[in-house]
Amino acid sequence: MTDVNELADRYVGLWNEPDEELRRMTIGELFAVDGTHVDEHIDVTGHEAIAEVVTAAHQQFVAEGGFHFRSRGNADGFRNVVRFNWEMVPAGTDQVLAVGFDFLTLNDDGRIRVDYQFMEMAS
């Protein structure tokens, strides 16, 4: 299995990436061709659909909202599953406004097969 904290860091970094071409390249590296991203509002499959979701979130939260996403460094995994938390903070601060939890299933190549994402406001 891939180093789970490295995987979590690359995954979270994807949402901060300002360059659309690099985002698409990273999606291709992280996700299986038939990879799926699921949250309470979205269920999409394939690199193109995942790129649309990531691009929309980047535009809303990073480019326009001034936020930054960061991993909490607590990734854990075994066999073909990985779980970790991430935080959304205003850029340049440590004030946590939202916390997320991702549960990933990986294929045999170590790429994300299904990404289940949960979000909540920080308490």
QUIRA-V741426 format. One line per field, one symbol per residue. ss: DSSP state (H for helix, E for strand, - for the rest). Layout:
# QUIRA-V741426
ss = ???
This chain:
# QUIRA-V741426
ss = ---HHHHHHHHHHHHH---HHHHHHHHHHHEEEEEEEE----EEE-HHHHHHHHHHHHHHHHH---EEEEE----EEE--EEEEEEEEEE-----EEEEEEEEEEE-----EEEEEEEEEE--
